[in-house]
């Protein structure tokens, strides 16, 4: 039975050699998993992302992107044997959903071609949802050498704490969809609400930085009130920087959270 009835690419499970990639992209497109979500297309294809190498879901499917040998630890599936030239692998577990061809390896160009066809079909059916897809379209253009007005990386900017100048980067977690992970850009280490660390205004100071404590705890509650740093010679300017910083974090948290619509 073909899934063309409710999918965007459609496939014949018992005949199509590309059924796995069509099946998976249909699942992602039907779920509107374009950007931001823990299982999103953008998170997978973003080539500067060394923290996630694959996404997966029910019924028993996985979509992997090949990582360079020096990539960070935590490969999505380290046992995959990649054919020469392949960049993506689509796989549907036969025990969960029977496909005659459950696995397919693709080059970047081949995968982008399938993805573009899926996006075109989605927008043809939902022209009012362009705003959900546009960041993904821009990312695809950027990674194929085309110029875009708003690069994808702006959705996950680095924030510099106005108190202690520590750098943070937002990223939406893979294994815990409800969690916004925060990467300390200075050390490259994760900071989540399960970790406790003392953040000081500057090296040698014993005073804790309230803003970094808020970030380390997931930035889920209201930001702390501005507390002037006694060592700051321009508190008014520092307060303005703090306000701008908090607004940026709030906007990034929306961009990094689950897509609506």
N, C-alpha and C positions, 0 to 999 in steps of 0.2 A: 504494500500500500504506500503510495507516494504521500509526502507531507506537504505537497504544494498547496493543499487546501487552506492551511493556516500559516505556512511559512512564507519567507520572502524569496528564497532561492529555490526551495523545493527539491526533492530528490526521490529516486526510486531506490529504496533500501536494498533490494535484491539484485540490482543491475549496475547502478552508477558507481564507477571507480572512485569518484570524488564525493561519495555520499557522506563521509565522515566530516569533511570540512563544511559542506553545505548544512548538515544537521546541526553542527555546533554553532555556526554563525547564525542560523535561524533561532536557536535558543537564546543567543546573546541579543539579537535584534528584537525578538519578541519581548525580552525583558528590559529593553531600552538600556542595556548596559554599555553605554558609549564611553563615558568618562567617570572618574571619581569613585565608582563603586569598588569594593574589594575584588569583585570578579568583573572587570571591565576590559573592553578591547584596548582602550588607550593605555591602560597600565601594562598590558602585555607587550604592545608593539613599541612602546617608548624606548628607544635604543640607549638612552642615557640612564635608564633605570637598571641598576645592578642588584637591586634587592629582591626582585620578583622575576621568575623565569618561566612561569606558567600559571594558568588558571584552570579551574575544573568545576564540575557540578553534576547534578543528577539530570538524566540517568546515566551515570558512569562515563562521562566524557571528560577529556582533557585537551587543552591546547597549549603547546609549548613553543618557546622561542629559544633557539640555540644561543648559548652564551660563549664568549671568548674564554680561552683557557685560564686567563687571569681574573675571571669574574669573582665576585665575593662569594663566600660560602652560602649554602642554602639552596642549591639547585633544585628546581621543581621535580625533576626526575633524572638523577645522575646516571641511570642505567640505559638511557636511550643511546642507540648506535646511529649516528647521523650520517646519511649518505652525503657524498661530496656535493657541495653547492646548496644543500638544503638549509633553510633558516627556520621554518615552522613545521610543526608536526601536529596533525589532528588525529585523535584516537577516541573511539567509542567502545567501551567494554562490551564484548558480545554477551556476557552474562546479564547485562542490564538492558541492552537494546541490540537486537540482531541486525547487523549489516553484513552483506557479503564481503565488502571491503572495509573493515573497521579502522584501518590506519592509512594515513596519507602524509607524505613529506612534500613540502613545497618550498620553492625559492621565495624570496621576499616579493619579487614582482608578481609571481603567481598568486600568492596569498592576498596581496593588495588588490589584485584584479577581482578575486572573489568578494573581498570586502567591499570594494567600490560598487559592484553589482548589487550586493545586499543593501547598501546604503541608498542607492538609486531607487530600488524597489520599495524600501521603507518610506522614503520621501515622496514617492509617487502616491503611496497610500495615505501618508500623513504629512502633507505639505506644511501644516501648522507647527510641526515639531523640528523645524530646521535648527532652532536655537539649541536643541539637545545634541544635535549631530555635528554642528559647525566646529566645535573645538577638535573633534576627532578628525574631521576633514582637513583642518589646518595642520594637525600633527602629521597626517599622511603626506601632505604637500611639503611640509618642512623637511621630512625625512627622505624625500625624493628630490631634494635640491631646489624646490620651488620657493619663491618668496611669499611670505604671509605677513599680514598686518599685526597679528597677535600670536606670537610663538606660544606653543603649548606650555613651555616651562613657566610662563607667567601664572599658571594655575597653581603651581607648587613653588612659590618663591622662597628665598632665604630671608629670614627676618633677623635684624640685628637689635638685640635688646638695648633700649636707650639707657638702662641703668648700668649694665656691666659689659656691654658690647659683645656678649656671647651670641653666636649665630645658631639659629634653629631652622630646620626645614620640615615642612609638613609632608606627610605621605600617608595615604589611606592603607591600613593594614590588610594583608592577604588572609591571614588565618582567623582574624576576629573582625568581621564586617562592621561591628558597631564601634570599633576603636579607631581613633585618629592617632597614628604613631607620630612622634616628633623626633627627628634626627638632629642631634647636636652636630652641626656642620664642622665644628672645630675638631671633634674627636671621631665623628662618623659612627657614634654609638646610639642605639635606640634609647629613648626615654618614654616610659609609659606611666600610667597611674599606679602600676605595681612596683615601681622602683622609687627608692627614697635617696635623695642626694642633697647635700648642702650646697647651695649656690651663693657665692659671695659677689658683692658689688665689683670688686676688682682684686687682683692677686694680693694676698697679705691681709685682707680685711676679713673680720669675723662676722660681719653683718650679712644676713641672708638677703638675696635678691627676691622680692615678692613676685615679680613678673615671671622669672624663670621657674619659681616654684609652681606657679599657676600653669605654665606650659608643661612642666614635667608631670603634672597631674592630669594632663589630657585637655586642658583648656575647655572643660565641659561646663563649668559654672561661670558665674559672672567674674569678670576680671577684678583683681584687687584694686582698692582705691589708690590713687597716686600718693606715694610717700616720698617726699624730696630726699635725695641723697645728700647727706651733710657735706660731702666733699664736692658737690656740684656748685659751680660758681654762677650758673644761670638757671635757677629752678623753673622759671616760667617757660623757657625754651625746652627744658627737659620734660615738663608736663605736657606741652604740645606734642613733643616727639612720642611720648607715652600714649597719648590719645590716638595719634595716627597709627601707632604700632598695633594697638588693640583692635582698631577697625580693620586693619589689614589681616590680622589673625582671624577675625570673625568672618571676613569674606572668603579667606582661604579655606576655612573650615567648611563653609557652604560648598565651595568648589570641590573639596576633598571628600564631602559626604555623599550620600546616595542621591543620584539624580532623581528629580521629580518628573511627573508627567508620564 
